[in-house]
Amino acid sequence: MRWQSTFATLIAISSIALAHWNYESVLLNGKDPGAYQYVRSPKNSNSPVTDISSKDMVCNAGGNDADVLAKTKSLSVKAGDQVGFRINSVFGHPGIQQVYMSKAPDTAATYKGDGDWFKVYSLTTSNLTNDPIFWAPFPGSVGIMDFTFTLPTSLPNGQYLMRAEGLALHGASTVGGAQFYIGCAQLDVTGGASSGTPGPTIKFPGGYSTNDPGILVNMYWPPLRSYTTPGPSTWPNKCEDHSPNLFGETSDGDCTPLAKGATG
């Protein structure tokens, strides 16, 4: 019947939307200051960015609009603080979680992220022997709701954008199938280095290619036994994390190795 078909369609659309997510708040030393106080609010509901050449790759759709900049505050943090993001509502698909930072030439509140970006955190796989492999932000096929990591102690003082990037890979076997979920927080960093140039750096857009092995990848078949993250290595530790640090829990570090027997 027509009403049954319509109902089924609505359920399917609703299920897809529920699997999408935003980054709604920045976490600091065990505290959550609330949604969209220090994170720029997007204007695409919770939809992903799929065009890597789009300016939405910087801070999501609407993240650089004047009205969004005007209402977003900058959070005072110190180098070495425990920071992270609250997700609304869960990391809804298998994939990876990365965080980039870019120093503002003036203030974070006016910066549109057209400068250089360096990676400070990368949460990737948790097991490479399963078929399909396990992803650390998606343990037991249930996505994380938040994550934390430590700001580098050698981070130069100044104002920054801190960009959360979730990359969903369930549809990444075709060009344009990878889904990017993005949110930018505004930070004012003190207590770090008086100078320095973190790197390597990339631009958004422009830092990724549609054919990058971490973006165009079939996570189901043939079985994966390795995964290469898009973008440069993390600064300054050049490592990946394979176990999420969750809000309110004791961190096990940002460079947790794969569990024994998980490397294939």
C-alpha positions as CSV (number, residue, x, y, z in Angstrom):
1,M,0.0,0.0,0.0
2,R,1.1,3.6,-0.7
3,W,1.0,4.6,3.0
4,Q,3.2,1.7,3.9
5,S,5.7,2.6,1.2
6,T,5.8,6.2,2.4
7,F,6.2,5.2,6.0
8,A,9.1,2.9,5.1
9,T,10.7,5.7,3.2
10,L,10.4,8.1,6.2
11,I,11.9,5.5,8.5
12,A,14.8,5.0,6.2
13,I,15.5,8.7,5.9
14,S,15.2,9.1,9.7
15,S,17.6,6.3,10.3
16,I,20.2,7.8,7.9
17,A,19.8,11.2,9.7
18,L,20.3,9.6,13.1
19,A,23.6,8.1,11.9
20,H,24.9,11.6,11.1
21,W,26.5,13.8,13.6
22,N,27.9,17.2,14.6
23,Y,30.6,18.4,17.0
24,E,28.6,20.6,19.4
25,S,31.0,21.5,22.2
26,V,34.7,21.6,23.0
27,L,35.7,19.8,26.2
28,L,38.3,21.1,28.6
29,N,39.9,19.3,31.6
30,G,36.7,17.3,32.4
31,K,34.3,20.2,31.8
32,D,31.8,20.8,29.1
33,P,30.9,24.5,28.6
34,G,27.8,23.7,26.5
35,A,26.8,23.4,22.9
36,Y,28.0,26.0,20.3
37,Q,29.5,28.4,22.8
38,Y,33.0,27.9,21.5
39,V,32.3,25.7,18.5
40,R,31.0,27.3,15.3
41,S,27.5,26.0,14.5
42,P,26.9,24.4,11.1
43,K,24.0,25.3,8.8
44,N,23.6,21.9,7.1
45,S,21.8,20.2,10.1
46,N,24.0,17.1,10.6
47,S,24.7,16.3,7.0
48,P,28.3,15.4,5.9
49,V,30.6,17.1,3.5
50,T,31.3,14.9,0.5
51,D,33.0,17.3,-1.9
52,I,36.6,17.6,-0.7
53,S,37.1,20.6,-3.0
54,S,34.4,22.6,-1.2
55,K,35.1,25.4,1.2
56,D,32.8,23.6,3.6
57,M,35.9,21.3,4.3
58,V,37.2,24.1,6.5
59,C,34.6,24.5,9.2
60,N,31.5,22.8,7.7
61,A,28.6,24.5,5.9
62,G,28.1,28.0,7.3
63,G,31.0,27.7,9.7
64,N,32.6,30.8,8.3
65,D,29.5,32.9,7.9
66,A,29.5,36.3,9.5
67,D,26.5,35.6,11.8
68,V,28.2,32.4,13.1
69,L,31.5,34.1,13.7
70,A,29.7,36.9,15.6
71,K,28.1,34.6,18.1
72,T,31.0,32.1,18.7
73,K,33.4,32.8,21.6
74,S,37.0,31.7,22.0
75,L,37.9,29.4,24.9
76,S,41.0,30.1,27.0
77,V,43.2,27.0,27.3
78,K,46.8,26.1,28.2
79,A,49.2,24.0,26.3
80,G,49.1,20.5,27.9
81,D,45.4,20.8,28.8
82,Q,43.1,17.8,28.1
83,V,40.7,18.9,25.4
84,G,38.2,17.2,23.0
85,F,34.8,17.4,21.5
86,R,31.2,16.4,22.4
87,I,29.4,14.7,19.6
88,N,25.7,15.1,18.8
89,S,24.6,12.5,19.1
90,V,27.1,9.7,18.3
91,F,29.9,8.9,15.8
92,G,27.4,7.1,13.6
93,H,29.4,5.2,11.0
94,P,32.7,3.2,10.9
95,G,35.7,5.4,10.2
96,I,38.3,7.6,11.8
97,Q,38.5,10.7,14.0
98,Q,41.2,13.3,13.4
99,V,41.9,16.8,14.8
100,Y,43.7,19.6,13.1
101,M,44.7,23.1,14.3
102,S,45.5,26.3,12.5
103,K,46.9,29.5,14.0
104,A,45.0,32.7,13.4
105,P,47.0,35.6,12.0
106,D,44.9,37.9,14.3
107,T,42.0,36.5,16.3
108,A,40.2,33.1,16.1
109,A,36.9,34.9,16.0
110,T,37.7,36.5,12.6
111,Y,39.8,33.7,11.1
112,K,38.3,31.7,8.3
113,G,40.9,28.9,8.2
114,D,42.6,29.8,4.9
115,G,46.1,29.3,6.4
116,D,48.1,26.2,7.2
117,W,46.7,23.3,9.2
118,F,48.7,20.7,11.2
119,K,47.3,17.5,12.7
120,V,47.4,17.0,16.5
121,Y,45.3,13.8,17.0
122,S,44.4,10.8,15.0
123,L,42.1,8.0,16.3
124,T,42.0,5.2,13.7
125,T,41.7,1.4,13.8
126,S,41.4,-0.9,16.8
127,N,41.8,-4.3,15.1
128,L,43.1,-5.2,11.6
129,T,42.4,-8.9,11.7
130,N,38.6,-8.9,11.7
131,D,36.5,-8.8,8.5
132,P,35.7,-6.0,8.3
133,I,38.3,-4.4,10.5
134,F,37.4,-2.6,13.7
135,W,37.5,1.2,14.0
136,A,38.4,2.9,17.3
137,P,35.7,5.6,17.2
138,F,33.1,2.9,16.5
139,P,33.7,0.2,19.1
140,G,31.3,-2.7,19.0
141,S,29.5,-1.0,16.1
142,V,28.3,1.7,18.6
143,G,29.9,5.1,18.0
144,I,31.6,7.2,20.6
145,M,29.8,10.2,22.0
146,D,32.9,12.3,22.8
147,F,36.6,12.0,22.9
148,T,39.6,13.8,24.4
149,F,43.3,14.2,23.8
150,T,46.2,16.3,25.2
151,L,47.2,19.6,23.6
152,P,50.9,19.5,22.8
153,T,52.9,21.2,25.5
154,S,55.2,22.7,22.8
155,L,52.2,24.4,21.1
156,P,53.1,28.0,20.3
157,N,50.9,30.6,22.2
158,G,48.2,32.3,20.2
159,Q,44.7,32.0,18.9
160,Y,43.7,28.9,16.9
161,L,40.9,27.1,15.2
162,M,40.8,23.5,16.3
163,R,39.0,21.4,13.7
164,A,37.4,18.0,14.4
165,E,37.1,15.8,11.4
166,G,35.2,12.5,11.5
167,L,35.6,10.5,8.3
168,A,32.9,7.8,7.7
169,L,34.1,5.1,5.4
170,H,31.0,2.8,4.9
171,G,30.4,4.2,1.4
172,A,34.0,5.1,0.5
173,S,34.4,2.5,-2.2
174,T,33.4,5.0,-4.8
175,V,34.6,8.6,-5.4
176,G,32.6,11.0,-3.4
177,G,31.3,8.3,-1.1
178,A,33.5,9.2,1.9
179,Q,31.6,11.4,4.4
180,F,33.4,14.2,6.3
181,Y,31.8,15.5,9.6
182,I,33.5,18.7,10.6
183,G,33.4,21.2,13.5
184,C,35.7,24.1,14.4
185,A,36.3,25.3,17.9
186,Q,38.0,28.7,18.7
187,L,40.9,28.6,21.2
188,D,43.2,31.1,22.9
189,V,46.3,29.1,23.9
190,T,48.7,30.2,26.6
191,G,51.4,28.5,28.6
192,G,53.0,27.0,25.5
193,A,56.1,27.9,23.4
194,S,56.9,31.5,22.7
195,S,57.6,30.5,19.1
196,G,57.7,27.5,16.7
197,T,56.3,26.2,13.5
198,P,54.2,23.0,13.9
199,G,54.1,20.8,10.8
200,P,53.9,19.2,8.3
201,T,50.9,21.3,7.2
202,I,48.1,21.2,4.6
203,K,45.3,23.5,3.4
204,F,41.6,23.0,3.4
205,P,40.4,22.6,0.8
206,G,43.3,21.3,-1.2
207,G,45.1,19.0,1.3
208,Y,43.2,15.9,0.3
209,S,42.7,14.1,-3.0
210,T,39.6,12.0,-4.0
211,N,42.0,9.1,-4.7
212,D,43.9,9.2,-1.4
213,P,44.0,5.6,-0.1
214,G,42.4,6.6,3.2
215,I,39.5,8.3,1.3
216,L,38.8,6.0,-1.6
217,V,38.8,2.7,0.1
218,N,36.5,-0.4,0.3
219,M,36.4,-1.3,4.0
220,Y,34.5,-4.5,3.3
221,W,36.2,-6.4,0.4
222,P,38.8,-7.5,-0.2
223,P,39.6,-7.6,3.5
224,L,41.7,-4.7,4.7
225,R,44.9,-5.4,6.6
226,S,46.2,-1.9,6.8
227,Y,44.8,1.6,6.6
228,T,46.5,4.9,5.6
229,T,45.0,8.0,7.2
230,P,44.6,11.0,4.9
231,G,46.7,14.0,5.6
232,P,50.1,14.4,7.3
233,S,51.4,12.7,10.5
234,T,50.4,14.2,13.8
235,W,52.5,16.9,15.4
236,P,54.7,16.5,17.4
237,N,54.3,12.8,18.3
238,K,53.9,11.3,14.8
239,C,51.5,8.6,16.0
240,E,48.0,7.2,15.9
241,D,45.7,6.3,18.7
242,H,43.9,3.0,18.6
243,S,41.8,3.4,21.8
244,P,39.5,6.3,22.4
245,N,39.9,8.5,25.5
246,L,36.4,9.3,26.7
247,F,35.1,12.3,28.6
248,G,35.2,11.8,32.3
249,E,37.5,8.8,32.1
250,T,41.3,8.5,32.8
251,S,43.2,8.9,29.5
252,D,45.4,5.9,28.4
253,G,47.4,8.3,26.2
254,D,47.1,9.6,22.7
255,C,49.4,7.0,21.1
256,T,47.9,3.8,22.3
257,P,49.2,0.9,20.2
258,L,47.0,-1.8,18.6
259,A,46.1,-4.5,20.9
260,K,48.2,-7.7,20.8
261,G,47.2,-9.8,17.9
262,A,45.3,-7.0,16.2
263,T,47.9,-6.1,13.5
264,G,47.3,-9.0,11.2
